[in-house]
Amino acid sequence: MTTTTEYPMYVEGRLDIGLSRWLWLVKWLLAIPHYLLLVFLWIGFVVTSVIAFFAILFTRRYPRTLFDYNVGVLRWTWRVSYYAHGALATDRYPPFTLDDVPDYPARLDVSYPQLLSRRLVLVKWWLLALPHYVVVGLFLGSASSGLIALLVVIVAVILAVTGKYPRDLFDLVLGLNRWVLRVAAYAGLMTDQYPPFRLDMGGEEPAALSVSSSDAPASPRESR
């Protein structure tokens, strides 16, 4: 049955006004402490996802503590990416926390699923997600060859020359990052709802998506 409902993850960004023309040159350097911490946080993400796999397989539930940790890792990753290399849309240094920071210009959350499918947990993270992995591979590429990296380089040049961040480019960059993060949450077993093959551009999460579902999930804003 096809229904129209909010996707159980939201990824949002607010474009800062008056971005520095040249700070982007050193943001990657300033973000090194975050990069080092994220290495360990993502190791933890993998471990907790393996534990969650077996928990879902036997109980249909994703342990809430592990779920909150993994959401925090995605949230932290999104803030650092938004600042340093994946968007360049803020000059505000990312906070060192897994928690949501309501006034930070990049935000992410995922609705906690009450029950998850035992059958889907066996295949969604590798087989069902394969088409998305191909798309995400094009978006990310290597450190400097993906579509997102190319667009961010263009943004950096325009910022240096004009001091302005083109709104159309911002909307596109946000849409590409949103796609990547949705796939990360799905592959991380955090939702059974298949990510849409749809480029939802802009800083704000679309209010609704058409999905195949018998029960509409709660909004991320209401479930946390």
N, C-alpha and C positions, 0 to 999 in steps of 0.2 A: 504494500500500500504506500502510495506517495503522499507525503505530507510536507507542509512548509513549516520549518522550525529553525531556531537558531542553532548554529553549529556549537558543539559543547566546548569550544575553545575560542577565546578572543585574543587577538594580537592588535595592539593599537600603538600609534605614535603621534606625537604632536610636534610639528615643525617649529623649531625655535626661531624667533625673529632676531635679526642682527648677528648672525653667525660670523665668527672670525674668518677673515680671508685666508689666514695662514696657519691656524692652529691644527688643521688636519694633517700638516706635515709631521707633527710630533705626537698626535693622538695615539698612534700604534705603540710609541715608546712609553707614553704615560700609562697605557693600559697593560703593560707587561705584568705588574702584580696580579691583575685580574686573570690574564692568560695562564699564569702559573697555578693559581688557585683553581681555575676551571679544568685544568688537566686532572687534578685529584677529584674534583666534583663530578666529572664525567666518568671517571673510574667507578665512583660510588653509584652513579646513575646506572651503569651496566650491571653492577652487582645487585642493586635493589630491583632492577627489572627482571633479572633471573629469578630472584626470590618471589617476586610478584607473579611470574609465569606459573610457578608451581602452586602458589596460593590460589590463583584464579582457576587453575586446572582442577583443584580438589574442592574449593569452596565457592567459586564464582565471584569472589571478592578480592579487590585490590587493597591490601592493608593500608589504612588511611595514613599512617605515619610515613610509609614509603612513598605513597602517592604525593603527599605534600612536599616531601624532599625532592622528588623528581620534577614537580611543577616548579619548585624553587630554582632548580638547576636550569630549566628552560628559561625561566624569567631572568635569571642572572645573565645567561648567555645572550638573550635578546637585548638587554640593556647595554652590555659591552659592545655588541655588534652595532647597535644603533648609534653609539657614541664614536667608535673607533674605526670600523672597517666595513660594516654592512649597510650603512646609511649616511653617516656623517651629519645627522639631522639635529644634533644638540651639541653644545659645548659644555654642558653640565656633566661633571665627572660621575660615573656610575657608583652607587652605594655598594658597600660590601655586605650584602645580606641576601638571603633566600626569600625573604618576605616581600610582599607587595609594598611599594612606596607610592602612595596615591598621587603625590605631586611631581613624580618623575615623569618626563615626557614620553617614555617608552614603558608600556605595561603589557602584561600577559597573565592569563589565568585559564584554568581548565575546570570544567564541572566534574565533581567527584561522581563516578558511576556507582550506583547501589549494587548492581549485579552485572557481570560480564559473561560472555559466552565461552563455555569450555571448548567448543569446537573451533571457534575463531581464533582463540589464543594459540592454537597449534599452527595456524597458517598465515595469519594476517601480517605478522612482522617480517616475513620473507617472501611468501608466494603472492599474496594479494597486494602487497605494497610494491611489487617489482615495477609495474608501469610508472608509479610515482618516483621510484628511485632513478629511473632513466631521466625523467623531467628534472628532478632535483639535481642530478649530476650535471645537466646543462646549465642550471642556474648557478651552481657553486663552482663547478670545475675544479681546478687546482687553486692554489692560493691567489693566483692572478689571472686565470684564464676563463673564469665563469662569467655568465651574463651579469650577475650582481656586481662582481668586481669591476667589470668594464664600465657599467653605469656609474659606479661610485667614483671611478677615475674621471669620468666626464663631469660629474658633479664637482669634484675637487678643482678641476680646471676652471669651470664656470665661476665657482666661488672666488678663486684667486683673481679672476679678471673683473668680475662684476660685483662681487660681494653679495650675490643673491643666489638662492637655491630655487631653481625652476620648479614650480608646483607640479607640473605634469611628470617630471622626472621623479619627484618625491612620491607621487601616487604610485608610479610603476614600481619603484624600489620597494615600497611597503607591500605591494601586492605579491612580489616575488618572495620576499622574506616571510610573509604570512603563509604562503604555500609550503615553504620549507619547514616551518615550525609546526604546521598542522600534520605533515607527514611524520615529523619527529615524534609528536605525541601519539599518533596512531601506531607507529612502529614500536614505541615504548609501552604499548599495551594499555594506554590510559583511556582509550575510548574504543567502542566497537563501530562507531559511525565512520564510514569510509570518507576520507577527504575528497572533496569535490574537485573535479578537473575544471577548475574555474579560477581565473585570475581576478580576485577581489581587490581592486586597487583602492588607494586612499588611506588616510591615517586612521579612520574609524572603521571598526568591524561592521560588515553588513548586518542589518537587523535580522534577516532571515535568508535561509537557503532551502531549496527543494531537495529533499533527501528521501530515501526509502526507509521507513521506520514505522513501527506500529505504535510506539509511544514516544512522544516528543520529550527530549531531555530538558532539564531545568536550565535556565540561563546561567552562565558562569557568574554573573553578577549577583544572582540570587542564591546560589548554592554554596557559597563560601562564607 
